[in-house]
């Protein structure tokens, strides 16, 4: 990973190319040329001149000291290249060991760099600005920390090199660990100070690539009594019974899994732990189905990908909508897919009019974007199998998938749309 640039919560924090351009007359030769060539143009910026003229992210015309602050020059970012998990095997009584399930810990980044300024007032102001920016992002539920994998060739290459760490928050505030005047500082009281600072940020362990849009504003056809689907298929074989511990509560289908040998049945399983449910999931009798494909080319075969979906309600509310994901390596038509082999289903209980439900697999969360810019949690209207918590689906092995969304004909919203992106995860 490139250690000369990063942003937090959409705000540039460190950019060595910018700092070198601002402080070139006072920098020592050891710092010159450390930034990527043509970096400003690749980011879509004009060539860097002065903090006030550009303006720099920290410049404030009401704060004169901000014009004399040159920015954070990043020296190192430790923790970018470390593995995010380790496993301690448990030794058996006999030979060998038991390896417990893998759990990824957070990724802790230790940033060390220099704050350059034209005078002590500007240096002190820059330190307070850096602390405020990092704390401001950390006061939320975590922010996106964006870095580049290597120096981009041009603006198009920036999107390919960009990587994002989710839920980044400051855990150790900036601390001055060294002070030094620049070489041309010879007059007492008129030094060009440089503060060496360090701080720590905790983030989720995975690096996420930029999203790839695979479904853009999918719409549902108007309900037609001749084409609408009956959404309930009753199983009278006895395999799905409310008293059967292998049946999902509230859903008339057996749990996914392998069938037992009928000639030699296994011992009875222990009682099944009840699923947490609010009882709000209602499976509609008739639905309008719309399906779309996620081609294998949209997924990196070596990595796992997450889904990010945006469900817009339109002028009318959405009720009792379900989104089901199927592995479809043979690229069968939607009507030939096996419902029992679905990867999983999202049940959406309610989306208010003119609102958008964002289901984000990169953070395993949901947000409701409401009119007036109100952003609230959406987990209370999103459920999984049996009315329990939603289990966010991961796409693997670069396989072809099909996504089908079923809308209740009794709550049909003609202006509703569904958009879907895939986001590749790197560890």
C-alpha angles and dihedrals in degrees: 000000000000111000098195101078141033139154131203123206091353093305122114109241104170129018117163093192091058094047093048091052093049097044102032096122092056103036122105117242091252090070099045117105096012094120126080114274114251090009096144092053092047090055091049093252128134115246108289114254114154134343091247098045099046090030109236119221091254098045115119119176088210090058109061091188091064090071090061096050114099100194138242115315107200116224100175140348108203118198099041094104100039125107113253098220144038130185128215109206118220112229117236123227086243127038121321133013142266115245110213122218114287117253123187116224124209121281112241116202120198109200120198121182149128132267111212124198142160095239142004095264091055092046091052091047091050092053091052091047092052092049092047093049093050093045092045091058092044093055090072127064090285129293138236114268110203127199137164124244093217140336109308119232094214143335093290091053092055091073091051093050098041117110127184131208112202130222095015115179135172112252101168119036121229111282126192107233098169143013129203136167117231116252095260093055105109105137120084111241092016101074125144098227129203122198119203107213138179133193139164132232127192119209141162111283101243128088109219124205123219114286121262115215110225101161119035117192099328111196132203123237119244113273112268120187089217095055106027115112130236101234098201124071112185117221111211096173093096093243091109112048128148088239093050109104089212093062123097109240112251095008123093097223134085122252114270115259146091122312120239125246104269091206093055111023118198123243115282112278121242117264112289118247108245115252118245106247139159094207090238097115110101121181108215120228096226126028142178109230127207122179136189135179131242103209119219089241089068091062128068105234094215096052143051119252130205130211125240114189132183116200113191116195101203119203094328130056121258118228133181098001121162130198116199126190121207133187104233110176092157091052093232120180114266094253091060096053117116108242091202092060098054116135090227146304135243115210115204111198100186143353116185121231116281090011134118127217112209114200107194118191092184090070098022089236143108131223131194115217107202132186115284094037094286112157117193138163115280100192091100092068099038122083141167135215114332093011092289128129115308115262107213111229122232122207115218145181097022091277129160113258135188124210121201124189119197119200122195110247089215090060100034115162111195095198096048117122137188123209124184135193132183119219120196118223124215123187 
